[in-house]
Amino acid sequence: MSTRYTDLNSYLRGIFGCRVQKITVDAGLTCPNRDGNVASGGCIYCNSRGAGTDAHARGLSITDQLEAGKAAMARRYRASKFIAYFQSFSNTYAPAVHLKALYDEALAVEGVIGLSIGTRPDCVSEPVLTLLQDYSRRHLVWVEYGLQSARDATLAAINRGHDSACFLTAVAATRACGLPVCAHIILGLPNETRADMQFTAAALAAAAVDGVKIHCLYVVRGTRMETQFNAGDYRCLEREEYADLVVDVLERLPARVIIHRLTGDPHPDELIAPDWCRDKSATLAAIRSALERRDTWQGRRCGDARNAMSAAS
């Protein structure tokens, strides 16, 4: 367990008493920011594959994907319990009856003890929340909402298709159902200042989210970001810049908030820049170094003492 932030692995081990790993699932769903319901083309940093693996397009069922993931995670981490992470695009963007079939298939796989549902805040309906609430009576269920920034001007500039108020409404409705919420944010979005990113962190603390994923903005092929980057209209963060910004965010999140991720994993064959994103270990080391250099910790600017880490975990 980290003594400077509350990490996901320690949280899960505290619940289940063993290593628990998330396995990414591609359910073949889409996004209202792509199909014309909200907009078309998606966010400026997202290509046609999004965060997906193309597993569904390759004919792999949810069961197939989970079984393959279990074998890999057991070899690498000796994990014995798993969470099905519905990651690709918006995984509540379908009728509840269809979603139920997908979630049921995942939970029927031996060793799968929970669900993590990645989606957008404008894609949650009352029937879907009721469905997830029912699962949560027997399984661990997290709902993961992409916010990216709490600045509405930024959300408009990246063609996000919703505003921060939409996110806050979704968080309140989800938490009212007893479901924990993980918010996704991106550091280094076009024209955002350090103060803007600090504002987003403070907004998440005020919204009382339960978890946060932090990503660096990287440029991938087939996106509008690639066009901007090639034209010289966007400069990527350097690794040390990113590490310092992550620390800024951690300081503004209460110690009780579970940090699900400190950096992203771009598809290596699609990455244009920054090249340092390919070395995740070095990025995590830079973040740890920045925490130590600044002698700081998660929740420091919320008034949390460093020893609150163990209590939060």
Backbone bond lengths (Angstrom), bond angles and torsions (degrees), N, CA, C in turn:
res aa  C-N    CA-C-N  psi(-1)  N-CA   C-N-CA  omega(-1)  CA-C   N-CA-C  phi
1 M - - - 1.462 - - 1.526 110.64 -
2 S 1.339 117.61 135.00 1.444 120.85 174.87 1.526 109.83 -68.68
3 T 1.326 116.26 143.38 1.456 119.93 175.96 1.519 111.34 -93.07
4 R 1.342 117.45 -0.26 1.463 120.75 -177.49 1.529 113.56 -116.10
5 Y 1.315 118.43 -11.95 1.467 120.74 172.54 1.526 108.65 -154.61
6 T 1.321 115.95 161.77 1.462 122.26 -175.42 1.520 109.22 -93.94
7 D 1.322 116.72 105.30 1.455 120.72 -171.87 1.530 112.47 -93.00
8 L 1.328 114.74 155.12 1.460 121.71 -176.40 1.523 112.40 -63.81
9 N 1.313 117.74 -43.05 1.461 119.93 -177.12 1.520 111.72 -59.06
10 S 1.326 117.00 -42.73 1.465 120.09 179.40 1.528 110.87 -66.41
11 Y 1.308 116.48 -39.28 1.470 121.21 177.37 1.529 110.77 -59.58
12 L 1.328 116.44 -48.04 1.462 120.13 -178.81 1.521 111.89 -67.30
13 R 1.319 116.78 -40.60 1.460 119.95 177.76 1.530 110.80 -63.04
14 G 1.319 116.95 -34.65 1.452 120.42 178.07 1.519 112.70 -65.51
15 I 1.332 116.81 -29.99 1.470 121.08 179.43 1.524 111.07 -82.86
16 F 1.335 116.61 -47.34 1.463 121.12 -170.00 1.529 114.10 -103.97
17 G 1.321 117.76 -11.40 1.452 120.33 177.56 1.517 115.06 73.90
18 C 1.329 117.10 15.44 1.464 120.92 179.85 1.516 109.03 -157.52
19 R 1.319 116.07 173.79 1.456 121.26 177.52 1.527 109.70 -68.80
20 V 1.320 116.86 128.73 1.461 123.14 177.12 1.521 107.51 -122.23
21 Q 1.329 117.15 130.56 1.455 121.18 -178.96 1.524 111.18 -120.39
22 K 1.317 115.41 142.90 1.458 121.22 173.83 1.528 109.68 -85.28
23 I 1.317 116.25 138.52 1.462 122.26 176.93 1.525 107.84 -117.81
24 T 1.317 116.04 122.86 1.457 120.93 -178.79 1.529 111.09 -69.24
25 V 1.328 114.83 134.91 1.465 121.92 -179.75 1.524 109.16 -124.00
26 D 1.315 116.32 134.26 1.460 123.31 174.15 1.526 107.38 -108.26
27 A 1.332 116.10 110.52 1.471 121.08 -175.60 1.521 113.12 -95.67
28 G 1.323 117.92 3.88 1.458 120.60 178.03 1.514 113.94 75.69
29 L 1.328 117.35 21.78 1.460 121.05 179.05 1.523 110.00 -88.30
30 T 1.333 116.97 176.17 1.457 120.53 -178.09 1.523 109.50 -128.78
31 C 1.322 117.05 -156.61 1.457 122.16 -172.53 1.527 109.10 -142.98
32 P 1.325 118.40 137.11 1.469 119.94 179.34 1.519 113.18 -68.04
33 N 1.322 116.37 -12.62 1.453 121.05 176.81 1.527 111.11 -87.46
34 R 1.338 115.40 1.51 1.466 121.17 178.49 1.527 112.34 -119.20
35 D 1.334 115.61 -34.59 1.467 118.07 -172.15 1.521 113.33 -89.15
36 G 1.342 117.25 3.77 1.452 120.48 177.70 1.506 114.57 95.30
37 N 1.311 118.66 -8.42 1.458 120.59 179.52 1.532 111.28 -66.36
38 V 1.335 116.01 -40.26 1.464 121.54 174.93 1.524 109.59 -108.90
39 A 1.324 115.86 -48.51 1.467 122.37 179.31 1.522 107.55 -159.89
40 S 1.305 116.30 -172.51 1.455 120.44 175.75 1.526 108.51 -132.17
41 G 1.308 116.02 154.74 1.450 119.86 178.09 1.504 114.78 92.00
42 G 1.324 117.39 -19.26 1.450 120.27 178.11 1.519 112.92 76.52
43 C 1.326 115.93 -176.64 1.455 121.71 176.68 1.529 109.41 -65.86
44 I 1.315 117.28 155.59 1.465 120.15 -171.73 1.517 113.28 -67.66
45 Y 1.335 117.70 -17.03 1.470 121.06 -179.54 1.520 112.40 -99.43
46 C 1.316 118.51 0.92 1.465 122.98 -172.07 1.525 109.95 -109.98
47 N 1.340 116.99 128.48 1.458 119.89 176.74 1.530 110.13 -96.48
48 S 1.309 117.16 -170.63 1.467 120.33 -173.30 1.516 112.97 -65.40
49 R 1.335 117.74 -21.16 1.465 120.51 178.49 1.528 111.87 -88.19
50 G 1.336 116.34 -19.65 1.453 119.65 -177.81 1.524 110.34 61.53
51 A 1.332 115.44 -137.57 1.467 120.27 177.80 1.522 111.05 -94.60
52 G 1.320 115.68 14.18 1.455 119.79 -171.71 1.512 114.55 -82.86
53 T 1.324 114.06 176.07 1.464 122.18 -178.68 1.524 112.46 -110.75
54 D 1.335 117.11 -4.92 1.470 122.55 -174.50 1.526 112.18 67.27
55 A 1.327 116.93 13.85 1.466 119.34 -177.67 1.526 111.36 -62.72
56 H 1.335 116.33 -41.56 1.465 119.37 179.77 1.527 110.58 -63.44
57 A 1.334 116.81 -42.75 1.466 120.68 179.67 1.518 111.67 -64.29
58 R 1.328 116.08 -26.17 1.466 120.30 178.58 1.529 112.40 -86.66
59 G 1.338 116.24 6.24 1.455 120.61 174.30 1.510 115.76 87.01
60 L 1.330 117.38 10.91 1.465 120.16 -179.15 1.526 110.64 -86.33
61 S 1.313 115.58 126.79 1.461 120.03 177.45 1.522 109.86 -73.05
62 I 1.312 116.17 169.45 1.463 120.52 175.63 1.521 110.17 -60.01
63 T 1.317 116.19 -42.18 1.471 120.16 177.78 1.513 111.12 -60.60
64 D 1.336 117.29 -45.60 1.469 121.28 178.34 1.525 110.93 -57.43
65 Q 1.321 116.00 -46.16 1.463 120.52 -177.75 1.527 111.22 -63.57
66 L 1.313 116.36 -41.92 1.456 120.05 -178.52 1.522 111.87 -69.85
67 E 1.302 116.94 -40.23 1.476 119.52 179.21 1.528 110.55 -63.83
68 A 1.328 117.17 -42.25 1.456 120.21 177.68 1.528 110.79 -64.82
69 G 1.323 116.03 -41.49 1.453 120.40 178.64 1.512 112.52 -65.17
70 K 1.313 116.80 -39.32 1.472 120.65 177.87 1.521 111.11 -59.55
71 A 1.312 116.18 -45.83 1.467 120.21 -178.78 1.520 110.80 -61.56
72 A 1.340 116.30 -42.86 1.462 120.07 -179.16 1.527 111.61 -67.47
73 M 1.334 116.90 -43.17 1.463 120.51 -178.44 1.531 112.04 -70.86
74 A 1.304 116.62 -31.95 1.468 119.37 176.85 1.520 110.17 -66.66
75 R 1.345 116.51 -40.46 1.464 120.19 178.77 1.531 111.19 -67.10
76 R 1.324 115.91 -44.35 1.468 119.78 -172.28 1.526 112.91 -79.76
77 Y 1.348 116.36 -41.10 1.467 119.99 -172.21 1.533 113.94 -118.66
78 R 1.333 116.30 -3.00 1.462 121.22 -173.23 1.529 111.21 57.75
79 A 1.308 115.49 33.32 1.466 120.72 179.28 1.515 110.10 -72.96
80 S 1.322 115.91 144.62 1.464 121.06 179.38 1.527 112.39 -121.02
81 K 1.321 116.63 -11.72 1.465 121.17 176.49 1.520 108.56 -130.09
82 F 1.351 114.71 150.87 1.452 118.77 -169.62 1.529 110.88 -141.19
83 I 1.336 114.47 151.27 1.457 122.12 173.14 1.521 108.32 -113.99
84 A 1.315 116.93 128.91 1.463 120.81 176.49 1.521 108.24 -79.82
85 Y 1.320 115.69 114.43 1.461 121.09 -177.66 1.525 109.43 -101.29
86 F 1.321 116.53 102.69 1.456 122.44 176.75 1.524 107.32 -78.11
87 Q 1.328 116.14 97.75 1.467 122.00 -168.31 1.517 113.61 -102.62
88 S 1.304 118.15 -43.32 1.463 121.55 -168.63 1.524 112.13 -66.47
89 F 1.332 115.51 120.87 1.460 122.96 177.80 1.533 111.71 58.84
90 S 1.350 118.50 -140.18 1.472 121.56 -169.63 1.520 109.71 -110.38
91 N 1.318 116.30 106.26 1.459 120.94 -166.75 1.523 115.14 -93.39
92 T 1.347 115.09 18.95 1.465 120.78 164.92 1.528 109.62 -122.77
93 Y 1.322 116.16 10.62 1.457 121.63 -175.14 1.530 110.11 -92.64
94 A 1.332 115.07 70.10 1.464 123.03 179.80 1.530 106.68 -173.01
95 P 1.325 118.05 162.19 1.473 119.30 176.14 1.525 111.17 -59.29
96 A 1.314 115.83 147.53 1.467 120.80 -176.50 1.525 111.82 -57.79
97 V 1.319 117.93 -34.92 1.466 120.15 -178.74 1.529 110.62 -65.56
98 H 1.325 116.90 -37.09 1.466 120.34 177.74 1.532 110.44 -70.30
99 L 1.316 116.32 -42.81 1.460 120.25 178.99 1.526 111.04 -62.33
100 K 1.316 116.44 -38.88 1.465 119.98 179.98 1.526 111.12 -59.57
101 A 1.326 116.61 -41.14 1.471 119.65 179.08 1.530 110.42 -62.93
102 L 1.331 117.36 -39.63 1.462 121.05 179.24 1.526 111.45 -66.38
103 Y 1.321 115.56 -48.33 1.469 119.95 -178.56 1.528 111.10 -66.01
104 D 1.331 116.40 -39.61 1.476 119.79 178.76 1.526 110.70 -61.27
105 E 1.324 116.48 -42.08 1.465 119.49 179.76 1.521 110.67 -61.18
106 A 1.327 116.72 -42.03 1.470 120.19 -179.75 1.524 111.04 -64.33
107 L 1.303 117.64 -45.58 1.463 121.19 -176.20 1.526 112.83 -72.99
108 A 1.341 116.85 -14.59 1.466 120.20 177.16 1.525 112.13 -79.24
109 V 1.335 117.26 -12.12 1.464 120.95 -179.75 1.527 108.81 -77.09
110 E 1.311 116.45 130.92 1.455 121.29 -177.26 1.531 110.99 -58.29
111 G 1.316 115.66 133.17 1.456 121.17 178.12 1.511 114.38 91.69
112 V 1.327 118.28 -12.30 1.466 121.12 178.54 1.523 108.43 -82.95
113 I 1.323 115.76 116.43 1.468 120.41 -172.68 1.526 112.76 -110.06
114 G 1.321 116.67 0.64 1.451 117.61 -179.50 1.509 113.29 -171.80
115 L 1.329 114.14 177.93 1.454 122.93 -178.89 1.525 109.49 -127.54
116 S 1.314 115.60 143.87 1.458 121.88 168.04 1.519 106.02 -127.30
117 I 1.322 116.59 118.91 1.457 121.63 -169.40 1.521 109.66 -110.35
118 G 1.328 116.89 107.66 1.447 121.57 176.86 1.520 111.07 -84.03
119 T 1.349 116.39 129.76 1.448 119.24 -176.89 1.524 110.23 -160.22
120 R 1.319 115.52 -173.16 1.462 123.16 177.61 1.522 109.51 -108.01
121 P 1.332 117.85 153.65 1.466 119.24 -179.29 1.525 114.34 -70.00
122 D 1.348 117.19 -14.85 1.461 119.37 177.45 1.534 111.58 -96.15
123 C 1.335 116.64 14.78 1.468 120.95 -177.36 1.523 112.63 -122.31
124 V 1.315 117.61 27.00 1.463 119.60 179.33 1.524 109.49 -119.64
125 S 1.313 114.59 125.46 1.454 120.69 178.08 1.527 109.12 -111.04
126 E 1.298 116.27 165.82 1.467 119.76 178.54 1.531 112.08 -60.29
127 P 1.357 119.88 -42.70 1.471 118.70 177.90 1.534 113.00 -60.75
128 V 1.332 117.57 -36.42 1.464 120.03 179.98 1.521 110.22 -69.91
129 L 1.328 117.57 -42.78 1.464 119.99 178.16 1.523 111.05 -63.59
130 T 1.323 116.63 -37.96 1.467 120.13 177.32 1.526 110.67 -63.75
131 L 1.334 116.50 -40.33 1.461 121.14 177.78 1.529 110.16 -61.86
132 L 1.320 117.60 -47.57 1.460 121.24 -179.19 1.528 111.30 -66.42
133 Q 1.309 116.11 -36.41 1.473 120.18 176.67 1.527 110.56 -61.06
134 D 1.328 116.46 -39.52 1.460 119.85 178.74 1.529 111.04 -65.00
135 Y 1.338 117.57 -42.46 1.469 119.96 176.73 1.526 111.14 -60.84
136 S 1.327 116.30 -36.37 1.464 120.12 -174.25 1.526 112.73 -67.29
137 R 1.321 117.63 -13.62 1.468 120.12 176.53 1.526 111.43 -72.00
138 R 1.332 116.26 -20.78 1.471 120.04 -177.47 1.520 113.51 -123.73
139 H 1.332 116.84 -13.38 1.467 121.20 -174.67 1.529 109.75 -139.37
140 L 1.315 114.72 160.63 1.461 119.83 171.06 1.528 108.16 -76.44
141 V 1.319 116.69 126.18 1.461 121.21 -179.60 1.531 109.00 -132.29
142 W 1.329 115.88 124.52 1.464 121.90 172.32 1.523 108.95 -115.28
143 V 1.334 116.28 142.89 1.461 121.77 171.84 1.526 107.33 -109.49
144 E 1.335 116.33 125.07 1.459 121.72 -176.47 1.532 109.60 -110.76
145 Y 1.325 114.92 116.66 1.461 120.81 -178.50 1.522 111.07 -106.80
146 G 1.323 116.21 129.16 1.450 120.32 172.05 1.517 110.33 -77.63
147 L 1.310 116.71 115.86 1.464 121.58 171.97 1.531 108.99 -103.99
148 Q 1.311 116.36 -52.69 1.469 126.53 179.00 1.525 111.81 79.86
149 S 1.333 118.49 -50.09 1.458 121.79 176.10 1.517 108.64 -152.24
150 A 1.334 115.86 149.01 1.466 120.07 175.17 1.519 111.77 -90.66
151 R 1.322 117.59 -0.26 1.457 122.08 177.52 1.525 109.49 -89.09
152 D 1.325 117.18 118.40 1.462 120.56 -177.83 1.526 112.29 -63.55
153 A 1.323 117.04 -33.13 1.470 119.34 178.60 1.532 110.22 -63.10
154 T 1.323 116.43 -38.15 1.466 119.92 177.62 1.521 110.85 -67.68
155 L 1.331 116.63 -43.93 1.461 120.24 -179.86 1.525 110.83 -59.04
156 A 1.328 116.79 -38.77 1.468 120.10 177.48 1.532 110.37 -67.91
157 A 1.324 116.68 -40.80 1.465 120.59 -176.95 1.520 112.33 -66.60
158 I 1.331 117.25 -31.35 1.473 119.76 -179.18 1.526 111.65 -93.32
159 N 1.335 116.77 7.60 1.466 122.34 178.49 1.525 111.49 60.60
160 R 1.323 115.35 42.32 1.462 119.65 -177.21 1.524 111.81 -69.71
161 G 1.313 118.26 -35.86 1.459 120.12 175.97 1.514 114.78 89.33
162 H 1.326 118.07 4.86 1.468 121.94 172.64 1.514 107.75 -150.20
163 D 1.316 116.79 166.85 1.460 120.00 177.98 1.521 110.62 -110.38
164 S 1.322 116.42 179.95 1.464 120.36 -177.23 1.521 111.57 -69.30
165 A 1.329 117.55 -29.45 1.465 120.22 178.11 1.522 111.12 -63.00
166 C 1.327 116.81 -36.72 1.463 121.53 177.13 1.526 109.96 -60.96
167 F 1.316 115.96 -42.60 1.468 120.74 177.81 1.525 110.98 -61.76
168 L 1.313 117.18 -47.19 1.466 120.81 -178.13 1.530 111.42 -62.40
169 T 1.329 116.71 -37.89 1.462 120.66 177.72 1.527 111.07 -64.69
170 A 1.333 116.35 -43.54 1.469 120.75 179.60 1.528 111.00 -65.06
171 V 1.326 117.11 -41.54 1.463 120.63 179.12 1.527 110.47 -61.53
172 A 1.326 117.05 -45.65 1.462 120.41 -178.95 1.525 110.84 -62.68
173 A 1.336 117.66 -43.15 1.467 121.08 -179.23 1.530 111.01 -66.01
174 T 1.317 116.25 -38.44 1.468 121.06 -177.73 1.522 110.71 -70.39
175 R 1.313 116.50 -45.54 1.466 120.10 -179.97 1.531 110.90 -67.99
176 A 1.336 117.19 -28.76 1.464 120.43 176.45 1.522 111.33 -65.30
177 C 1.328 116.72 -23.04 1.469 121.81 176.26 1.529 111.69 -88.56
178 G 1.324 116.52 4.57 1.459 120.02 179.67 1.513 113.77 79.04
179 L 1.321 117.59 16.07 1.464 122.28 -177.92 1.518 110.19 -99.12
180 P 1.328 118.51 129.41 1.464 120.36 177.39 1.522 111.41 -71.40
181 V 1.319 115.36 144.45 1.456 122.37 -176.81 1.522 110.24 -115.72
182 C 1.331 115.20 131.62 1.464 122.24 171.58 1.525 107.77 -111.78
183 A 1.322 117.11 126.84 1.461 122.03 179.23 1.521 110.13 -100.84
184 H 1.331 116.18 138.21 1.459 121.85 175.59 1.524 109.07 -99.51
185 I 1.326 117.37 132.10 1.457 121.14 174.00 1.528 109.10 -129.57
186 I 1.329 115.64 156.02 1.460 122.38 179.34 1.523 108.33 -122.38
187 L 1.313 115.73 129.74 1.458 121.44 176.23 1.520 109.56 -99.27
188 G 1.340 115.19 138.83 1.461 119.66 -179.66 1.515 114.07 94.87
189 L 1.333 117.93 17.91 1.465 120.18 177.66 1.530 109.87 -65.21
190 P 1.334 117.95 152.79 1.469 121.33 -174.39 1.528 112.57 -53.79
191 N 1.315 114.61 130.67 1.472 124.01 174.97 1.526 114.50 69.17
192 E 1.314 118.16 5.08 1.458 118.31 176.86 1.526 110.87 -81.13
193 T 1.306 115.46 138.51 1.454 122.17 177.06 1.528 109.52 -94.59
194 R 1.318 115.08 170.59 1.454 120.04 175.48 1.524 110.29 -58.82
195 A 1.327 116.39 -39.08 1.467 120.55 178.86 1.529 111.53 -63.30
196 D 1.335 116.95 -36.94 1.470 120.42 177.58 1.525 110.93 -62.20
197 M 1.323 116.37 -43.44 1.465 120.02 -178.57 1.530 111.28 -70.11
198 Q 1.309 116.70 -34.54 1.459 120.15 173.55 1.528 110.63 -65.95
199 F 1.315 116.59 -37.02 1.468 121.32 176.98 1.529 110.70 -61.43
200 T 1.326 116.80 -42.04 1.466 120.36 178.70 1.518 110.76 -62.04
201 A 1.334 117.33 -43.33 1.469 120.45 178.61 1.524 110.83 -61.13
202 A 1.322 116.95 -44.35 1.464 120.35 179.77 1.527 110.92 -64.85
203 A 1.343 116.94 -35.55 1.458 120.54 178.45 1.523 111.52 -65.18
204 L 1.334 117.12 -37.88 1.465 120.42 177.52 1.526 110.86 -66.17
205 A 1.331 116.37 -39.65 1.463 119.35 177.12 1.521 110.51 -62.01
206 A 1.325 116.71 -42.56 1.461 120.72 -179.75 1.521 111.92 -67.30
207 A 1.337 116.76 -30.18 1.465 120.88 180.00 1.517 112.23 -78.90
208 A 1.336 117.02 -6.69 1.470 123.13 177.96 1.524 112.47 60.25
209 V 1.351 115.99 40.24 1.468 118.39 174.18 1.528 108.71 -66.80
210 D 1.321 115.27 158.44 1.465 121.11 -176.12 1.515 112.96 -96.64
211 G 1.324 116.72 -21.31 1.451 121.36 -179.10 1.512 110.37 -151.25
212 V 1.335 115.91 160.86 1.464 121.52 179.52 1.523 109.37 -141.98
213 K 1.337 114.92 139.69 1.462 122.40 169.14 1.524 107.47 -113.78
214 I 1.321 115.77 130.29 1.456 121.56 -179.52 1.523 108.18 -111.38
215 H 1.325 115.70 129.93 1.464 121.48 179.87 1.517 109.55 -125.74
216 C 1.305 116.37 151.84 1.459 122.39 168.39 1.531 108.19 -91.72
217 L 1.326 116.06 141.36 1.465 117.96 173.78 1.519 109.36 -73.93
218 Y 1.324 116.27 116.88 1.450 120.08 173.81 1.523 109.38 -118.17
219 V 1.299 115.25 155.80 1.461 122.27 -175.16 1.522 108.40 -97.92
220 V 1.331 116.25 125.04 1.458 120.17 178.30 1.524 110.26 -120.55
221 R 1.307 115.30 160.46 1.462 121.49 -177.81 1.529 111.28 -63.86
222 G 1.310 114.90 146.69 1.453 120.23 173.78 1.505 114.27 80.55
223 T 1.331 118.02 22.24 1.456 121.77 -178.41 1.535 110.48 -124.04
224 R 1.317 115.71 163.12 1.463 119.54 174.02 1.525 111.36 -68.09
225 M 1.341 115.79 -26.95 1.459 119.06 175.52 1.530 110.41 -62.61
226 E 1.320 117.59 -36.20 1.465 120.56 178.27 1.522 110.22 -61.17
227 T 1.337 116.56 -42.31 1.461 120.63 178.67 1.515 110.92 -62.46
228 Q 1.329 116.55 -45.03 1.470 120.46 179.07 1.523 110.91 -62.45
229 F 1.327 116.22 -43.41 1.460 121.11 -178.30 1.519 110.76 -64.04
230 N 1.321 117.08 -46.18 1.463 120.92 -178.60 1.530 111.93 -65.51
231 A 1.341 116.06 -27.30 1.470 120.33 178.60 1.529 112.00 -83.08
232 G 1.327 116.38 -3.30 1.458 119.97 -178.66 1.510 114.07 80.62
233 D 1.335 116.81 16.78 1.459 120.89 -176.87 1.533 113.41 -94.52
234 Y 1.326 116.47 0.69 1.456 119.72 178.79 1.520 109.52 -144.00
235 R 1.329 115.35 133.89 1.462 121.27 175.55 1.521 109.13 -112.66
236 C 1.328 116.31 126.49 1.464 120.89 178.15 1.529 110.38 -72.33
237 L 1.322 115.12 152.51 1.453 120.41 172.95 1.525 110.43 -66.51
238 E 1.312 116.18 148.26 1.455 121.10 167.56 1.525 108.92 -82.30
239 R 1.329 116.84 159.81 1.467 119.95 -176.40 1.534 111.64 -57.85
240 E 1.322 118.05 -44.94 1.458 120.49 -177.96 1.525 111.60 -66.91
241 E 1.329 117.18 -35.42 1.468 120.64 174.19 1.521 110.00 -60.43
242 Y 1.315 114.84 -48.14 1.458 119.54 -178.72 1.520 110.87 -60.51
243 A 1.321 117.52 -44.73 1.457 121.11 -179.24 1.527 110.81 -58.56
244 D 1.326 117.33 -42.74 1.464 120.35 179.56 1.526 111.26 -66.01
245 L 1.327 117.11 -37.11 1.469 120.18 178.34 1.526 111.17 -67.64
246 V 1.327 117.38 -38.62 1.459 120.87 176.29 1.528 109.81 -59.71
247 V 1.320 116.96 -42.66 1.459 120.67 179.20 1.529 110.20 -63.83
248 D 1.337 117.53 -40.13 1.466 120.66 175.11 1.525 110.99 -55.07
249 V 1.337 115.53 -44.41 1.467 120.45 -179.43 1.522 110.58 -65.60
250 L 1.327 117.07 -48.11 1.465 120.66 -178.47 1.524 111.38 -58.21
251 E 1.307 117.09 -40.56 1.467 119.86 -179.35 1.523 112.08 -60.36
252 R 1.321 117.27 -28.06 1.458 122.07 -174.78 1.525 113.61 -96.71
253 L 1.333 117.04 0.70 1.460 121.16 177.74 1.527 109.41 -104.27
254 P 1.328 118.76 129.71 1.468 119.97 178.42 1.521 111.99 -56.63
255 A 1.317 115.98 151.57 1.465 121.11 -177.04 1.517 112.76 -60.94
256 R 1.325 118.34 -22.64 1.465 120.80 -178.71 1.531 111.75 -72.92
257 V 1.332 118.00 -17.64 1.468 122.03 -177.63 1.535 109.18 -73.98
258 I 1.333 116.32 128.33 1.456 121.86 -179.65 1.528 109.32 -82.40
259 I 1.320 116.49 125.50 1.465 120.68 178.09 1.525 108.20 -89.25
260 H 1.326 115.78 106.37 1.464 121.80 -176.72 1.522 112.30 -79.62
261 R 1.330 116.63 -27.47 1.465 119.35 -176.08 1.518 108.60 -161.60
262 L 1.338 115.82 143.16 1.462 121.41 177.77 1.526 112.66 -109.22
263 T 1.328 116.80 -13.66 1.458 120.99 177.74 1.525 108.49 -160.71
264 G 1.327 116.40 161.46 1.455 120.23 -176.22 1.513 113.41 -95.19
265 D 1.339 115.23 178.58 1.466 122.66 -179.56 1.522 109.10 -128.28
266 P 1.339 118.20 87.61 1.470 119.32 179.16 1.522 111.57 -66.62
267 H 1.334 115.96 150.99 1.463 119.61 172.06 1.534 107.48 -65.81
268 P 1.320 118.65 118.55 1.472 120.49 -174.09 1.520 113.97 -56.72
269 D 1.338 116.80 -35.25 1.461 119.38 -177.10 1.524 112.44 -77.03
270 E 1.337 118.19 -9.59 1.461 121.63 -179.45 1.526 113.30 -107.52
271 L 1.322 117.27 -15.67 1.461 120.88 -172.68 1.526 111.99 -68.27
272 I 1.336 115.52 128.51 1.464 122.21 173.87 1.534 109.62 -97.44
273 A 1.319 116.61 -47.88 1.463 121.36 -178.57 1.537 108.40 -167.72
274 P 1.344 117.05 157.95 1.460 128.32 -5.81 1.528 110.91 -80.86
275 D 1.295 115.82 147.65 1.461 120.29 -175.23 1.525 112.45 -65.24
276 W 1.333 117.15 -26.49 1.468 119.09 -177.80 1.531 112.64 -65.36
277 C 1.335 117.56 -17.20 1.471 120.28 178.33 1.531 112.23 -63.67
278 R 1.331 116.55 -17.27 1.465 119.95 -179.67 1.528 111.90 -69.49
279 D 1.325 116.87 -23.35 1.469 121.19 -175.52 1.533 109.03 -107.69
280 K 1.323 115.42 85.43 1.460 120.44 -176.15 1.527 111.59 -64.46
281 S 1.316 116.93 -38.81 1.471 120.14 -178.77 1.517 111.00 -60.20
282 A 1.333 116.69 -41.88 1.459 119.98 179.83 1.527 111.21 -66.81
283 T 1.321 116.49 -35.19 1.468 119.71 178.61 1.522 110.80 -67.82
284 L 1.321 116.97 -44.20 1.469 120.06 177.36 1.525 110.70 -62.45
285 A 1.330 116.70 -38.13 1.465 119.99 177.76 1.528 110.60 -64.47
286 A 1.334 117.05 -38.04 1.466 120.58 178.80 1.527 111.13 -65.34
287 I 1.327 116.45 -36.98 1.463 120.13 178.17 1.527 110.42 -67.30
288 R 1.323 116.17 -44.99 1.468 119.22 177.59 1.527 110.89 -60.89
289 S 1.331 115.80 -40.66 1.463 120.08 179.34 1.533 111.08 -63.59
290 A 1.339 116.50 -40.91 1.465 120.03 179.36 1.525 111.49 -64.89
291 L 1.334 117.01 -39.57 1.459 120.61 176.22 1.528 110.67 -60.20
292 E 1.318 115.93 -44.25 1.463 120.75 -178.53 1.534 111.40 -70.15
293 R 1.328 116.23 -42.42 1.464 119.87 -179.78 1.524 111.25 -61.44
294 R 1.343 115.88 -39.31 1.462 120.01 179.92 1.530 112.20 -87.82
295 D 1.324 115.73 -2.47 1.464 122.41 -177.96 1.524 110.49 45.37
296 T 1.340 114.69 57.47 1.454 120.46 -175.91 1.513 110.27 -133.86
297 W 1.342 116.50 179.81 1.463 120.68 -173.32 1.525 109.59 -161.48
298 Q 1.302 115.37 166.99 1.460 121.73 178.14 1.526 109.73 -61.56
299 G 1.321 115.42 130.59 1.463 120.47 176.73 1.510 114.74 88.76
300 R 1.320 117.86 -0.22 1.472 119.46 -176.31 1.523 111.29 -57.40
301 R 1.328 117.37 -42.54 1.461 120.38 -178.40 1.529 111.96 -82.42
302 C 1.325 116.90 -1.10 1.469 121.90 172.77 1.529 110.91 -97.80
303 G 1.320 115.39 -1.23 1.461 119.39 -178.26 1.509 114.21 90.47
304 D 1.339 117.59 7.31 1.467 120.47 179.22 1.523 110.25 -80.46
305 A 1.325 116.24 132.32 1.452 120.89 174.53 1.521 109.26 -73.98
306 R 1.313 115.38 157.30 1.463 118.95 -179.46 1.519 111.54 -61.35
307 N 1.318 119.17 -33.14 1.454 120.17 -179.32 1.522 112.91 -73.24
308 A 1.351 116.12 -2.72 1.479 119.40 174.31 1.513 111.76 -69.66
309 M 1.354 116.93 -16.20 1.455 119.71 -179.15 1.526 112.11 -58.11
310 S 1.315 116.48 -45.46 1.462 119.23 -177.53 1.514 111.60 -66.91
311 A 1.322 116.99 -35.72 1.465 120.41 178.48 1.505 111.24 -67.85
312 A 1.363 116.41 -37.88 1.461 120.66 -179.24 1.515 111.23 -69.66
313 S 1.308 117.27 -29.87 1.457 120.72 -177.43 1.499 111.66 -82.33
